[in-house]
Amino acid sequence: MNESHETTAPERDPSGNITNYVPLSADKVKEVCGALVTTGDLTPEMAADVFWLFGWIRGQHLTEGAAAKMVGIDASTLHRVLRGQYGASYAGVCGRIGKFRRLTEARASKRDAGFIETSTWRKINMVCTGALHDQLPAMVYGASQIGKTTALLEFARRNNHGTTKYIRMPCHCSFSYFVRSLAGACYLTNNRFCRIDDMRDRVCATLDANNLLIVDEFHQAFTTCGQDVERSILEFVREVHDRTKCGIVMSATRLGRREFEGGRNASVYEQFRRRGMVTLVLPDTPPKSDIDLIARAYKLPAPSGEVLDAIRDMLRRSGTGMYVKYLQKSATVAAQRGEEFSWDTFLSVSAGLAALAEG
């Protein structure tokens, strides 16, 4: 197998749309795989590998030729396999695809050296894994800038290529825009000529019990959309879960919790709750163990005294995101000065940035 992982830069039209994707829609590839299972040409496991490969190719923005080279098969073979037109035994080629899948997933499961596995990550990872495996809805609540999105994106990275579908809830959107955004996350051909009701059916035809749908920033539905739109979005998410049996994780601020559980949509919340919905409420500030863990990632000792007081004040005001950004900025300043990075540098840079904010 050719293990080179060079990627092909996506080609774009004047509007910025990528033009060299595999020119297929996810629901069509899934339909082809299902038909081949019915005829006995593919086993369910082989069909799952082929559909995974399609998702991987789309997620990596690859051409069929580039993807085929990486898998170790001929480009024309891949072209025919994805369309159900191979015309010979699928066992050999699907064996190569399955081997490539296992290798790729093993690499993806490795920790990103730049990612810090805080308590927020561990909790969100547990909830997402449970929702995926047990086909449950789940709700993650927490303040802004505490690491929710970072953790959700990392979970999607480690469980991607057809398994996890991540979408950020668009602000002030129409119901049709939300459906089309979800369709895009599912790698569906998405054009303005497709009726929205047809697109809803195609989304549900693409997802199944092996998928996890993550809808981040879900509070946007409550705070920026009209009452009819937010209700439609909520009901459609519930419909997707009921029809496909996929796991669903929604993430929102505490304001989103008040609006969802006690506001005008409480009846919809009750329907989710009765489906076994798991709820995770994250603390507004991280524990000392996370403060120390993040510091170690920057080769700093555990903070104490004045430094710890300054960090805790920063966390109360601005969240974990600001703490990490200030560490990054301070490390850059130390490198530019040719100095060893220390907590003194951190305090100096923090004080300078605070002074700028005061004018």
N, C-alpha and C positions, 0 to 999 in steps of 0.2 A: 504493500500500500504506500502510495506517495503521501508522506506526512507533512509536506510543506503546507503552511497555513497562510500563505500570502493571499491577500484579499484584493478584489477588483474594486476600484473606486466607482461609486454609482454614477451613471450618466444621468444628466438632468435636462429637462426641456426648459424653455425660457421662463416658465412659471416656477421652476424649482422642483418639479415633480421628477422622481427617479424613473428612468425609462428602460433600464436593463434588468429589471426584475424578471423572474420566471413568469411568463405571461399567462398565468393560471390563477384561478380563484380557489381559496381553501375548500369551499363547499363542493366544488367540482372534483377536486382531488380526493376528497373524502368519499364522494359518491362512487368514483372509480374504484377506490380501494374496497368499498363495501360490495360492489358488484363482483370483483375478483375473488373475494372471500366466498360469496354465494356460489360461484362456479367452481370453487375448489382450486383456483390458480394460486391463491395466496392463503396462508394461514392467518388467523387474527393477529398473531405476533408479527408476521411479515408485513401485514397491512399497516400496523401501528408504526413500524420502522419507516415505511415509505412515507407515511403522512408526517412523521417527525422530520424526515429529511427535507420535505417541502418547506416546513416551518423554519428549519434551520437555514435553508438557502435564502428565504425571504428575510429572515432576521439579520443575516450577514450581508445583505445587498449584493448577492453574487449572481453572475450569469450561470446558465446551465453548464457551459463549458468549463468555467473555473471550478464549479462545485464538483463536477464529474472527475476532474483531475485530482481533487483532494480526496475524494472517496476511493479513487483507484479504478474507475470504470470509464468506458467510452462515453463521450458526450451524447452521441445518438442513442446509446442504450438508456441513459438517464432520461432523455427526452421521451422515449417510448414507454418507459416504466411509469413515469408520472401521468401519462395519458392512458394507461392500460392497453398499450398497443405493442407490447414487447414481442409477442409471437413465438415465444419459446418458454422453457421452464424458468420460473422466477427464482428458483432455489439458490442458484449460484450468486446472482446479482444481489438478492436480498440478504444473503449471507455476508457479503461485503458491506452492504449498507448497515446491517446490524452491528458488525464489528466496528465500523466507523462511529456509529452512534454511541456505543459503550465507551470508546476511547474519548470522544468529545465530551460526553457527560461526566466522565471521571475527571477530565481537566477542568470543566466548569465548576465542579463541586469543590475544588480547591479554594482555599481562602485567598482573596485578593490582598496582596501585601499592603495595599493602601487602605484597606477597610478594617475598622476597629470593632471587634465583637463585644459591644457594650451590653448591659442588661436589657436595654431597649431592643437591641437586635435579638437577644435570646428569647425574649417574650414574644416578639412579633414572629420570629421563625417558628416557635412552637404553635402559635395560633394559625399561621398560614399552613403549616404542615398538617395540623389537625383538620382544618377546613378542607384541604385537598384530599386527604386520605379518607375522611369520614363523610365527605360530600355535604358539609354543613355551611350555613351562613355564619359570618362572624363580623363583629364591629370593633374597631380599634379607635379609642378616643384619646386625645392628648393635646396639650398646648402646642402652639406653633414653635418651630425651631428646636424640637427635642429629639429629632432623628427618625421620625416616623417614615417619611418618604425615602430617606436614605436606606433604611432597613427593608422597606418593601421592594425597592428597586434591586437591592442585593439579593433578596429572595427570588425575584423574577430572573435575575441573571443566573443564579445557580439552578433554577428549575425552568429553563426556557425551551425554545425551539418547539413550540406546539403545546407545551404543558400549561404554562402560566401566561395569562393575558393581562397586561397592565394598561390601565387607562387613567388619565388624570381628568377628573370631572371638569368639563369646560365651564367657565363662568358665564352667567347671563345667556344661556343657550336655549335653543328651541328643543323640543322633544326629538324632532327629526335629526338635528345636529348631533345630539347625544347618541342616537342609534347609529348614525354614520361614523361617528368617532369610534364606537365599539366595533363596528364592522371593520374599520381600518386596523384595529388592534388584532382582529381575527384573520387578517390577510385575505379579506374578501375584496373582489373587484368592486369598486365603490364609485359609481358614476351617477350623475344627476338624473339619468333616464330611468333608474331603478326605483320603483315605487317603494315608499317607506315600509308599507306592510310586507312587501316581498323581502325587503332587507331584514326585517325582524325575523322572518321565518328562516332566512339564510344564516343569520347569527345563531339561532337555536339549532339549526342543522349541523353547524360546524363544531359547536361545543358539546361535550359529553361528560360522563362521570370521571374521566381521566384528567379533566381540566380544572384549573383554578382561575377565577376572574377576580382581579384586584381593581377596585374603583377608589382611587386616592382623592383627597380633597373633597369628600362627598358632601361636606357642609355647604359647598357652593350651590348645590341644588336647593337648599333651604334659604340661603341668604341672598342669592342673585337671580333666581328664577321665579316666575309667577306661580301662584298656587296651583293652577291647572297643570303647568309643566312639571313642577316638582312632584306632584302626585302621579303623573304619567310615568316619570322616570322611576320612581320608587316601585310602582306596580310592574313596570317592565323588568326591572332587576329581579323582582320576586318571580315573575313569569319565567325568566331565563333559568332561574334555579329549579323551579318546578318542572319545566319541560326537559331540561338537559341533565339534571342531577349533578351539575358541576358544583364545586365549592366556590363560595363567594366571600371575599373580605372587603369590607368598606372601611375607609379611614376618614376621620373627621375631628374637628376641634370639639372642645366641651360645649361650645355654642351649638354645634351640630347635634350633640346628645340631647340638649334641652329641647331643640326643635323636633327631633325625631321621636323621642320617647314620651315627651309631655306636651308637644304642640298639636297642631291640627292634623298631623299624620300619625298620631299615637295608635290609631286602629291598624295602620299598615305595620307599624313596629310590632304590635301584638301578634300579627300573622307571622312575622319573621321569628319572633320569640317562640311561638308554638312549633316552629320547624327546628328547634334546638339551637337557636343562635347563641354563639359564644360571644361574650363581651370582655374586652380588655381595656382597662382604664390605666393609662400611663401616668406616672408622677410628673409634676411640672418641672422638677429639677432632678438631676441624676444623683445617685448615691455617691458617697466618697470613693467607693471602689471604682466607679466609672471615671471619676475625676483623675484618679491615680493611673488607671489604665490608659486613658488618652494621653496623659503626660508621658508615660513610658514609651508610647509610640513616637514621641519626639525626643526620646533619650533624655528625659528630665526626671529627676527624683520626685517622689510623692510630695506635693506641696503642703506647707504647714504655715502657721502664723499669719503674717501680713499677706502673704501670697494666697493662702487658702481663703482668707476673708475676702480678698479682691475677686477671686474666682467665683466664690459663692454669691457675691453681690451681682456679678456679671450674669451668672446663671439665672438668678431671680428676675433680672431685668430683661434679658434677651435670649436665654435658652442655650442649649449645648452648641448650636450652630455658631454663635458668636465666640464661644470659648475656643472652638476649633479654628475659626478664622483668625483670631488674634494670635494663636499659637503659630499658624502658618505665616502670618505677617512678621511676627517676631523672629521666627527662624530665618526668614529671608533677609531681614535687616542684619541679623548677626552674621550671616554668610557674606553679605555685602561689605560689612566692616572687617571681615577676616577674624571675627571673634568666635569663641566657643559659645554656643547657645546656652543661656542660663535663665533662671527665673528673674534675675535683675533686668535682663533684656526685655523679658515679657512685661514686667512692671513699667519699664521706661516707655515702651511702645504703647502700652495701654493708656498710660497717662497722657501721652502726646495725642493719641486719637480722641481721648475724652476732651482734651482742651480744644481740639478743632470743633467738636460738636457744640461746645459752649460759646464759641465765637470770640 
